[in-house]
Amino acid sequence: MSQNEKGEIDNFKSTADLCSNPGFQSSLSVASKDVINDKPYNPFENRQVEHPTSTIGAVVHLLKACLGTGVLAMPSGFKNAGLAAGVIGTILAGFFCTNTVQMVVETSQRVCVDAKKPSMSFAETCGAAFAYGPKRAKPWANFVRTLIDYSLAVTYLSVLCVYVVFIGSSVKEVLDFYYPEMILSIQTYCVLTLVPLVLICQIRNLKFLVPISLLANILIVVVFCITLYYVFTDLPPVSEREMVASISQWPLFLSPQKFLGCPGVWNVAMIIVISLYGVVGFFGYLQFGNDAKGSITLNLPEDDMIAQGTKLLMALVIYFSYALQFYVPMEFINRLLNKRSSKKYENVIQLALPLRFQT
């Protein structure tokens, strides 16, 4: 063995002995390999969901969330914008909504990496954006998260109130026409929806709500087909309608539209949604003109049994949509209960909230 090789072996041996000495404090410990091999936190790999929703299930929920009473109000929206402005406005609104939601989800994925959390709600994402953002924004993180949480809860609970009124009024219109001797108040019909709505709200998992949303989507397609049959019957020429309405009416154009959901399946779903909104709005306004009402089903013939049945089908669609919308405020309430390490009142709240917003 040469002198050089022997020297290298002795150096290695002495270094190993030195590292094994308890009195030796080296900054390069075995743990340093974790730093070398460390890779960015991947929220998807660490996400554990008890009942995960499939991609198809997400599309079904997204379509149901977007296709509600708003699409039926599109002819009224086109009335306040005009045919040409309505088409352009629908495309622009769809583009901005699609892009905005994509930005929110991309931001959520980035702050999940920063916070090393597998997932975040919308409010948590907003709070984390402040917490991991500019230094001046950090003190506002908790305030922003709380503000978003309560704002979403109030918004969705208000939407649920509208849903109850829509169901009650739709049933009332049909029954009042066929049974004029048995006229009841709208409040009575709202109360009659109490038990069915409380029952459907007991489905507390998005995965188990997929069949309900799928059935609602099928029914709303039936409603569209029947409605469009009447819309395309004796369709007047385009020249009879305004191309661009007065600019003072444009803000009213945006009011019927409602887009919710999450990316991944977002672009595909939004193509379907925007197309349906545009078709119903354009041809609904072309057919009924300035007589277009808040819901196009109200323009259908009252003496036609199929047309009246469409109103009942739409009421059923909204009923099936109720649980999906109810999931948002209930998820926030559950998080508040989890912070207090108590789910004692979860079942009570799950029953009481639908009762409260129907009385």
C-alpha positions in Angstrom: 0.0 0.0 0.0 1.4 3.4 -0.9 2.1 6.2 1.6 -0.7 8.3 0.0 -3.4 5.6 0.3 -2.3 4.9 3.9 -2.5 8.6 4.7 -6.1 8.9 3.3 -7.2 5.9 5.3 -5.7 7.4 8.5 -7.4 10.7 7.8 -10.8 9.1 7.3 -10.4 7.0 10.5 -9.4 10.0 12.5 -12.4 12.0 11.2 -14.8 9.2 12.0 -13.3 8.9 15.5 -13.7 12.6 16.0 -17.4 12.6 14.9 -18.1 9.7 17.2 -16.6 11.5 20.2 -19.4 12.7 22.5 -17.5 15.9 23.1 -17.4 16.8 19.5 -20.1 19.3 18.4 -20.4 19.3 14.7 -22.6 21.5 12.7 -22.9 18.8 10.0 -24.9 16.2 11.8 -26.7 13.2 10.3 -29.9 15.4 10.3 -28.4 17.6 7.6 -29.4 15.0 5.1 -33.0 16.1 5.7 -32.1 19.5 4.6 -30.3 18.2 1.5 -33.1 15.9 0.5 -35.9 18.2 1.7 -38.5 18.9 -1.0 -41.3 21.5 -1.1 -44.4 20.6 0.8 -47.0 19.0 -1.4 -50.6 19.6 -0.1 -52.1 17.0 -2.4 -49.8 14.2 -1.0 -50.7 15.1 2.5 -54.4 15.6 2.0 -56.5 12.9 3.7 -60.3 13.2 3.1 -62.6 10.7 4.7 -65.1 10.7 1.9 -63.3 12.2 -1.2 -65.4 13.5 -4.1 -64.5 12.2 -7.5 -63.7 14.5 -10.5 -67.1 13.7 -12.0 -68.8 14.4 -8.7 -67.0 17.7 -8.5 -68.3 18.6 -12.0 -71.9 17.6 -11.0 -71.7 19.8 -7.9 -70.2 22.7 -9.8 -72.9 22.6 -12.5 -75.6 22.4 -9.9 -74.1 25.3 -7.9 -74.0 27.4 -11.1 -77.3 26.4 -12.7 -80.0 27.6 -10.4 -82.7 30.2 -10.5 -80.2 32.7 -12.0 -80.2 31.0 -15.5 -84.0 31.4 -15.7 -83.6 35.1 -15.0 -81.3 35.6 -18.0 -84.0 36.8 -20.4 -84.8 39.6 -17.8 -81.0 40.3 -17.8 -80.9 40.6 -21.5 -83.9 42.9 -21.4 -81.8 45.4 -19.4 -78.7 45.0 -21.7 -80.0 44.3 -25.2 -79.3 41.3 -27.4 -75.8 42.4 -28.5 -74.7 43.8 -25.2 -76.2 40.8 -23.4 -74.1 38.3 -25.4 -70.9 40.3 -24.9 -71.7 40.8 -21.3 -72.3 37.1 -20.7 -69.0 36.1 -22.3 -67.1 38.8 -20.4 -68.8 37.9 -17.1 -68.0 34.3 -17.6 -64.4 35.0 -18.5 -63.8 37.2 -15.4 -65.6 34.7 -13.1 -63.6 31.8 -14.5 -60.3 33.6 -14.2 -61.0 35.0 -10.7 -61.8 31.6 -9.3 -58.7 30.1 -10.9 -56.6 32.9 -9.3 -58.2 32.1 -5.9 -57.5 28.4 -6.1 -54.0 28.9 -7.4 -53.4 31.3 -4.4 -54.8 28.7 -2.1 -52.5 26.0 -3.4 -49.5 28.3 -2.9 -50.3 29.4 0.6 -51.0 25.7 1.5 -47.4 25.1 0.7 -46.2 28.1 2.8 -48.4 27.1 5.7 -47.8 23.4 5.2 -51.5 22.6 5.4 -53.2 20.0 3.1 -56.2 22.3 2.3 -57.8 25.6 3.1 -61.3 27.0 2.9 -61.9 30.2 1.0 -61.7 32.3 4.3 -58.6 30.5 5.4 -57.0 31.2 2.0 -57.7 34.9 2.3 -56.3 35.0 5.8 -53.2 33.1 4.8 -52.7 35.4 1.8 -52.4 38.3 4.3 -50.4 36.2 6.8 -47.7 35.2 4.3 -48.0 38.3 2.2 -46.4 41.8 2.7 -45.3 42.7 6.2 -47.9 45.5 6.5 -50.7 43.1 5.7 -49.9 40.4 8.3 -51.7 42.0 11.2 -54.9 41.9 9.3 -54.9 38.2 8.6 -57.2 37.1 11.4 -59.6 40.0 10.8 -59.8 39.2 7.1 -60.4 35.4 7.7 -63.2 36.1 10.2 -64.8 38.8 8.0 -64.9 36.4 5.0 -66.3 33.6 7.1 -69.2 35.6 8.5 -69.9 37.3 5.1 -70.2 33.9 3.4 -72.4 32.5 6.1 -74.8 35.5 5.9 -74.8 35.4 2.1 -75.6 31.7 1.8 -78.2 31.8 4.6 -79.9 34.7 2.7 -79.8 32.7 -0.5 -81.5 29.8 1.4 -84.3 32.2 2.4 -84.8 33.0 -1.3 -84.9 29.3 -2.1 -87.7 28.7 0.4 -89.7 31.5 -1.1 -89.1 30.3 -4.6 -90.3 26.8 -3.8 -93.3 28.0 -2.0 -94.3 30.6 -4.7 -93.8 28.1 -7.5 -96.1 25.5 -5.8 -98.6 28.2 -4.9 -98.9 29.5 -8.5 -99.7 26.0 -9.9 -102.1 24.9 -7.2 -103.9 28.3 -7.2 -104.6 27.9 -10.9 -105.9 24.3 -10.7 -107.5 24.5 -7.3 -108.8 28.1 -6.9 -111.2 27.0 -4.1 -108.2 26.1 -1.9 -106.0 29.2 -2.0 -103.4 29.3 0.8 -100.9 32.1 1.6 -97.3 32.0 0.5 -96.2 31.7 4.1 -98.2 28.5 4.5 -96.5 27.0 1.5 -93.1 28.0 2.9 -93.9 26.3 6.2 -95.0 23.1 4.3 -91.5 22.8 2.9 -90.2 22.6 6.4 -89.9 18.9 6.9 -88.5 18.0 3.5 -85.8 20.6 3.7 -84.8 19.6 7.2 -84.5 16.0 6.1 -82.3 16.7 3.0 -80.1 19.0 5.1 -79.1 15.9 7.2 -76.9 14.8 4.3 -73.6 16.3 5.6 -71.0 15.0 3.1 -70.4 16.4 -0.4 -69.7 12.9 -1.7 -73.2 11.7 -0.6 -74.8 14.8 -2.1 -73.5 13.9 -5.6 -76.6 11.7 -6.5 -78.8 14.6 -5.3 -77.0 17.1 -7.4 -77.0 14.7 -10.4 -80.8 14.3 -10.2 -81.2 18.1 -9.9 -79.0 18.6 -13.0 -81.1 16.1 -14.9 -84.3 17.8 -13.9 -83.0 21.2 -14.8 -82.1 19.9 -18.3 -85.8 18.8 -18.6 -86.9 22.3 -17.5 -84.6 23.9 -20.1 -85.9 21.6 -22.9 -89.6 22.4 -22.1 -88.9 26.1 -21.7 -86.9 26.3 -24.9 -89.8 24.6 -26.7 -92.0 27.5 -25.8 -89.2 30.0 -26.4 -88.6 28.8 -30.0 -92.3 28.6 -30.9 -93.1 31.5 -33.3 -89.8 33.2 -32.5 -90.0 36.9 -33.6 -87.2 38.4 -35.8 -84.1 39.8 -34.1 -84.9 43.3 -35.5 -87.8 43.6 -33.1 -85.6 43.6 -30.0 -83.0 46.2 -28.8 -79.4 45.5 -29.6 -78.1 47.7 -26.8 -80.3 48.9 -24.0 -79.8 52.2 -22.1 -76.6 52.3 -20.2 -78.5 53.1 -17.0 -80.0 49.6 -17.1 -76.7 47.7 -17.5 -76.1 47.2 -13.8 -79.4 45.2 -13.7 -78.0 42.8 -16.3 -75.5 41.3 -13.9 -77.9 40.6 -11.0 -79.3 37.2 -12.2 -75.9 35.6 -12.6 -74.3 33.4 -10.0 -71.1 31.4 -10.5 -69.5 29.1 -7.9 -67.1 26.2 -8.0 -63.4 25.2 -8.0 -60.8 24.8 -10.8 -59.5 21.5 -12.1 -62.9 20.9 -13.7 -63.8 24.6 -13.6 -63.1 25.4 -17.3 -65.1 22.5 -18.6 -68.0 23.3 -16.4 -67.9 27.0 -17.2 -68.1 26.4 -20.9 -71.4 24.5 -20.3 -72.7 27.1 -17.9 -71.9 30.2 -20.0 -73.4 28.5 -23.1 -76.7 27.8 -21.3 -76.8 31.2 -19.8 -76.3 32.8 -23.2 -78.8 30.6 -25.0 -81.6 31.0 -22.4 -80.9 34.7 -22.1 -80.7 35.5 -25.8 -83.7 33.5 -27.1 -85.7 34.1 -24.0 -85.5 37.9 -24.5 -86.0 37.5 -28.2 -89.3 35.6 -27.6 -90.8 37.7 -24.7 -89.0 41.0 -25.2 -89.8 43.6 -22.4 -92.4 41.2 -21.0 -89.6 38.9 -19.8 -90.1 38.3 -16.1 -87.7 37.5 -13.2 -87.9 33.8 -14.0 -88.7 32.7 -17.6 -91.0 30.0 -16.3 -93.4 32.8 -15.3 -93.8 33.6 -18.9 -95.0 30.1 -19.8 -98.7 29.6 -20.6 -100.7 29.3 -17.4 -103.4 27.1 -19.0 -100.8 24.5 -20.3 -100.3 21.6 -18.0 -96.8 20.9 -19.2 -95.8 24.5 -18.7 -97.2 24.4 -15.2 -95.4 21.1 -14.5 -92.2 22.9 -15.4 -92.7 25.2 -12.5 -93.0 22.3 -10.1 -90.0 20.6 -11.6 -88.0 23.8 -11.0 -89.2 23.9 -7.4 -87.9 20.4 -7.1 -84.6 21.4 -8.6 -84.2 24.2 -6.0 -85.2 21.8 -3.2 -82.4 19.4 -4.3 -80.0 22.4 -4.4 -80.8 23.4 -0.9 -78.5 20.9 0.9 -75.5 21.9 -1.3 -76.0 25.6 -0.5 -76.6 24.8 3.1 -73.2 23.0 3.3 -71.3 26.3 3.1 -72.6 28.0 6.3 -72.7 24.7 8.1 -69.0 24.0 7.3 -68.2 27.4 8.9 -70.2 26.6 12.0 -68.6 23.2 12.3 -65.2 24.8 12.3 -66.2 27.1 15.1 -67.4 24.1 17.1 -64.1 22.3 16.4 -62.1 25.2 17.7 -64.0 24.8 21.0 -63.3 21.1 20.9 -67.0 20.4 21.1 -69.6 19.1 18.6 -72.2 18.9 21.3 -74.6 21.2 19.5 -73.8 20.2 15.9 -77.0 18.1 15.4 -79.1 20.8 17.1 -77.8 23.5 14.8 -78.1 21.2 11.7 -81.9 20.9 12.5 -82.4 24.5 13.8 -81.0 26.5 11.0 -83.4 25.3 8.3 -86.2 25.8 10.7 -85.1 29.3 11.6 -85.0 30.4 8.0 -88.4 29.1 7.1 -90.3 30.8 9.9 
